[in-house]
Amino acid sequence: MNASALSEHIPRLRRYARSLTGDRWAAEDLVQDTLERACSKWRLWLPGSDLRAWLFTLMHNVFINQLRRPSLHIVGDSPAEGDLGGSVLERVAAPASGHEQAMDLQRCLLRLPPEQREALLLVSLEDLSYEQVAHITGVPLGTVMSRLSRGRARLRELLDAPPQSQTTAPSPAPDSAGKVRPMVRHRLP
């Protein structure tokens, strides 16, 4: 492995890291940690094997280790304004669909369980085969297919759901009999 072969994969690593973390700075840290691990473990890479798959395997392992550390904060449902500028998800959405739809897609992806999001991103964004994803994530092929199916279904649900407005009052929940009871508000004296 030489530096030019490694550097060819950096844009894909950045794109994937950005999609995993939802945050530009956390993604840069993840790529940096992955490249450091690749440099320190380069003897483990088998010449002639798929360098991209090996790098994504390293990134997967680094990301999982970071998730286990309580100090890492992965951005959730509310990425900072302007943080998604130039993200890959804007390029995935149709150019005419607009910035707002790309941000909705990013928010919905971040609401998926990490395993489903990872499988979806590796297959649809990075164009890896199911077998490569199974190798990268260290799970059986059937598990990858299951995660993809569930992830796609959940993503469809999230994208089809009406947008949640912060000004909308929560609707009352049904009681144990399935009837919706009106919310009672108590006046303060």
C-alpha positions as CSV (number, residue, x, y, z in Angstrom):
1,M,0.0,0.0,0.0
2,N,1.3,3.4,-0.9
3,A,0.2,6.9,0.0
4,S,-1.4,7.6,-3.4
5,A,-3.5,4.4,-3.1
6,L,-4.6,5.4,0.3
7,S,-5.3,9.1,-0.6
8,E,-7.6,8.0,-3.5
9,H,-10.1,6.7,-0.9
10,I,-10.1,9.7,1.5
11,P,-13.0,11.5,-0.2
12,R,-15.2,8.3,0.1
13,L,-14.1,7.9,3.7
14,R,-15.0,11.5,4.4
15,R,-18.4,11.2,2.8
16,Y,-19.2,8.0,4.6
17,A,-18.0,9.4,8.0
18,R,-20.1,12.5,7.5
19,S,-23.1,10.4,6.8
20,L,-22.5,8.2,9.9
21,T,-21.9,11.1,12.3
22,G,-24.0,13.9,10.9
23,D,-21.4,16.3,12.0
24,R,-18.5,17.8,9.9
25,W,-16.0,17.9,12.8
26,A,-16.8,14.4,14.2
27,A,-16.5,13.1,10.6
28,E,-13.1,14.6,10.2
29,D,-12.0,13.1,13.5
30,L,-13.3,9.7,12.4
31,V,-11.4,9.9,9.1
32,Q,-8.3,11.0,10.9
33,D,-8.5,8.1,13.4
34,T,-9.2,5.7,10.6
35,L,-6.2,6.8,8.6
36,E,-4.0,6.6,11.7
37,R,-5.2,3.1,12.3
38,A,-4.6,2.2,8.6
39,C,-1.0,3.5,8.8
40,S,-0.3,1.6,12.0
41,K,-1.9,-1.6,10.8
42,W,-0.8,-1.5,7.1
43,R,1.0,-4.8,7.5
44,L,-2.4,-6.5,8.1
45,W,-3.7,-5.4,4.6
46,L,-3.2,-8.2,2.0
47,P,-1.8,-6.8,-1.3
48,G,-4.3,-7.6,-4.0
49,S,-7.3,-7.5,-1.7
50,D,-9.9,-4.7,-1.8
51,L,-8.2,-1.7,-0.1
52,R,-11.5,0.2,0.0
53,A,-13.3,-2.6,1.9
54,W,-10.4,-2.9,4.3
55,L,-10.5,0.9,5.0
56,F,-14.2,0.8,5.5
57,T,-13.8,-2.1,7.9
58,L,-11.3,0.0,9.9
59,M,-13.7,2.9,9.9
60,H,-16.5,0.7,11.0
61,N,-14.5,-0.6,14.0
62,V,-13.2,2.9,14.9
63,F,-16.8,4.3,14.8
64,I,-18.2,1.5,16.9
65,N,-15.4,2.0,19.5
66,Q,-16.2,5.7,19.5
67,L,-19.9,5.0,20.1
68,R,-19.0,2.9,23.1
69,R,-17.0,5.8,24.6
70,P,-19.4,8.1,26.6
71,S,-17.5,11.2,25.6
72,L,-18.4,11.1,21.9
73,H,-21.5,13.0,20.9
74,I,-23.1,12.0,17.6
75,V,-25.4,14.6,16.3
76,G,-29.0,13.5,16.5
77,D,-32.2,14.9,15.1
78,S,-31.1,18.6,15.0
79,P,-27.9,19.2,13.1
80,A,-26.6,22.7,13.3
81,E,-27.8,25.1,10.6
82,G,-25.4,25.2,7.7
83,D,-23.6,22.1,8.9
84,L,-24.9,20.0,6.0
85,G,-23.6,22.4,3.3
86,G,-21.8,20.3,0.7
87,S,-22.7,17.0,2.4
88,V,-23.1,13.9,0.3
89,L,-26.8,13.8,1.2
90,E,-27.4,17.0,-0.7
91,R,-25.9,15.3,-3.7
92,V,-28.0,12.2,-3.2
93,A,-31.2,14.1,-3.3
94,A,-32.3,15.3,-6.7
95,P,-30.8,18.7,-7.5
96,A,-34.2,20.2,-8.0
97,S,-35.5,18.9,-4.7
98,G,-33.8,21.5,-2.7
99,H,-31.7,22.0,0.4
100,E,-34.6,21.4,2.8
101,Q,-35.3,17.9,1.4
102,A,-31.7,17.0,1.8
103,M,-31.7,18.2,5.4
104,D,-34.9,16.1,6.0
105,L,-33.2,13.1,4.5
106,Q,-30.2,13.7,6.8
107,R,-32.4,14.0,9.8
108,C,-34.3,10.8,8.9
109,L,-31.1,8.9,8.4
110,L,-29.8,10.0,11.8
111,R,-33.0,8.7,13.4
112,L,-32.3,5.1,12.1
113,P,-30.5,2.7,14.4
114,P,-26.8,2.9,13.6
115,E,-26.6,-0.7,12.2
116,Q,-29.4,0.0,9.7
117,R,-28.0,3.4,8.8
118,E,-24.5,2.0,8.2
119,A,-25.8,-0.8,6.0
120,L,-27.9,1.6,3.9
121,L,-25.0,4.0,3.5
122,L,-22.5,1.4,2.5
123,V,-24.8,-0.2,-0.1
124,S,-26.5,2.9,-1.5
125,L,-24.0,5.6,-1.1
126,E,-20.7,3.7,-1.3
127,D,-22.0,1.1,-3.9
128,L,-20.6,-1.8,-1.9
129,S,-22.0,-5.3,-2.4
130,Y,-24.0,-7.0,0.3
131,E,-21.0,-9.4,0.8
132,Q,-18.6,-6.5,1.2
133,V,-20.9,-4.9,3.8
134,A,-21.1,-8.2,5.6
135,H,-17.3,-8.4,5.7
136,I,-16.9,-4.8,6.7
137,T,-19.4,-5.0,9.6
138,G,-18.5,-8.5,10.6
139,V,-22.1,-9.8,10.4
140,P,-23.6,-12.6,8.3
141,L,-25.0,-11.8,4.9
142,G,-28.6,-12.4,6.0
143,T,-28.2,-9.9,8.8
144,V,-27.0,-7.3,6.3
145,M,-30.1,-8.0,4.1
146,S,-32.3,-7.8,7.1
147,R,-30.8,-4.5,8.2
148,L,-31.2,-3.1,4.7
149,S,-34.8,-4.1,4.5
150,R,-35.7,-2.7,7.9
151,G,-33.7,0.4,7.3
152,R,-35.3,1.1,4.0
153,A,-38.8,0.5,5.4
154,R,-38.1,2.8,8.4
155,L,-36.6,5.5,6.2
156,R,-39.7,5.4,4.0
157,E,-41.9,5.8,7.1
158,L,-39.8,8.7,8.4
159,L,-39.7,10.5,5.0
160,D,-43.4,10.0,4.5
161,A,-44.4,11.2,7.9
162,P,-45.7,14.7,8.1
163,P,-43.0,17.2,9.3
164,Q,-43.1,17.7,13.0
165,S,-43.6,21.3,14.0
166,Q,-42.4,22.5,17.3
167,T,-45.5,24.8,17.6
168,T,-47.9,21.9,17.3
169,A,-49.3,20.7,20.6
170,P,-48.9,17.0,21.3
171,S,-52.0,14.9,20.5
172,P,-53.5,13.0,23.5
173,A,-52.5,9.4,23.8
174,P,-55.2,6.7,23.9
175,D,-55.9,5.1,27.2
176,S,-55.7,1.4,27.9
177,A,-59.2,0.9,26.4
178,G,-58.1,2.6,23.2
179,K,-60.2,5.7,23.7
180,V,-58.7,9.1,23.4
181,R,-59.5,11.3,26.4
182,P,-59.3,15.0,26.2
183,M,-56.3,16.6,28.0
184,V,-57.4,18.4,31.1
185,R,-55.6,21.6,32.0
186,H,-55.6,22.8,35.5
187,R,-55.7,26.5,36.1
188,L,-53.3,27.9,38.7
189,P,-54.9,30.0,41.4
